[in-house]
């Protein structure tokens, strides 16, 4: 649990298991967060970020983040680059949940990873976010754009039919108040 602003590099290569949260920050996180191991919460969020992220923030998950509630939950301005070739899973909420009323400029790239949640896969809140699904990505559950201006991009996705590709492309301009299931 980080109670003060953090500047530097946080790297997990082992296992972090917590009751309320696997890892939690209460203030600004300015630096690099890297997970190649396992971060798990038995009652709360796998990762909970209550502080803001500057645009220089770098996040990489090539391990597993598992939350009894959300996989990753951010509650403040969320900026920066968030590549995920790993697993982010929520057993009682969104896999990736930006739960705020403030604008940010997030880029989440799911490059061969899996994001899943019982409520939905991704919720972008008020952020002006970009979600990039690349290669053999897996998003299990509904994705919610929230109140911000969001972009959904598909890159290097091979092996899908022309009909499925058209259906995916139609989602990019879809009405955010409607739920579309593929």
ABEGO torsion letter per residue (X at the ends): XBABBBBEBBBBABBBBBAABABBBABBBBEBBBBABBBBBAABBABBBABBBBAABBBBBABBBBBABBABBBABBBBEBBBBABBBBBAABBABBBBBABBBBBBBBBBGBBBBBAAEABBAEABBBBBBBBEBBBBBEBBBAEABBBBBBBBGBBGBBAAAAAAAAAAAABBAABBBBX
